[in-house]
Amino acid sequence: MFIVGLLALAAFGNVANAHTAAFAPGMYCHGGPDPSQDNPHTSDAVVPLYNLPRSQLWFQADRGCDRAPPAPGVFLELPAGGSFTVELAHNRAQTTLSFNGEFASDWPDGQQHPEHWKGPGNPPDCIQDDGAMHTNNQSMAAGTAFAISYASDISAVTMENLVVFTVLPKDLPACPADGCTCAWLWVPKGCGERNMYMQGFKCKVTGSTSTRRLAPAHPLEAEGNNIELPSNGDFVSYSPDWGFSPGAQNDIFV
Ligand SMILES: *[C@@H]1O[C@H](CO)[C@@H](O)[C@H](O)[C@H]1NC(C)=O
């Protein structure tokens, strides 16, 4: 019954509070910020970050997610040169990680939408029935990205050792025995407030024989911001405009 209430809430308004995270095995805050609890309808990893100091925004430290690692031995597996899947949703209940996927759909809100879902009007306005999509249509959607650090310990991950890879390059080397630390990153482009996402994962690269090393960009932070915000109010994004083309980022190696 609780779930029915939750989905209704997502569907009828309260859209400003509906945000999005990447759900997959290996995620921090998989069951919420309290490692002794396993909340099947957690949305703790979903709340965005904006204009916080590094100490608060880094891997969602503001809500304690950086201190809620996955169970030992559970990793997000990254096949070198291959692909992996995460589920973008507003709540774990809307993913296959809860309730055998009973409340999951092809869309983050667990509802049904047309393949070419768009906002009203022509040209389309922002999508109204799920503001957390932060877009008018598919072509206006800002890309999301994954980054990897070869530090197993999340507290050892720094701006300098965290590298955006987006699509898995074949040359990604294997991780240390206790895995790597990955981050899901998204800076939505318009259709709502400016906000950003940086969500933690324990991850490991599988099937790699590479010994190459990675060389290390990060907007919308109160400190250490190395991207200047455009004065025209445009949104910084993981898109070709900002040096992130679709496909594997093969230029990340030293
Ligand atoms: C997507 O929406 C934008 C903004 O309304 C519009 O300019 C563009 O033509 C739309 N693209 C498609 C493929 O409909």
The ligand as a Gaussian input file, in Angstrom:
#p B3LYP/6-31G(d) Opt

LIG

0 1
 C       13.130000      19.626000     -29.031000
 O       12.716000      20.753000     -28.280000
 C       13.375000      21.961000     -28.649000
 C       12.912000      23.036000     -27.671000
 O       11.526000      23.232000     -27.737000
 C       13.053000      22.307000     -30.093000
 O       13.753000      23.482000     -30.455000
 C       13.490000      21.146000     -30.992000
 O       13.105000      21.407000     -32.330000
 C       12.860000      19.839000     -30.504000
 N       13.455000      18.744000     -31.254000
 C       12.707000      17.820000     -31.873000
 C       13.467000      16.757000     -32.575000
 O       11.484000      17.852000     -31.851000

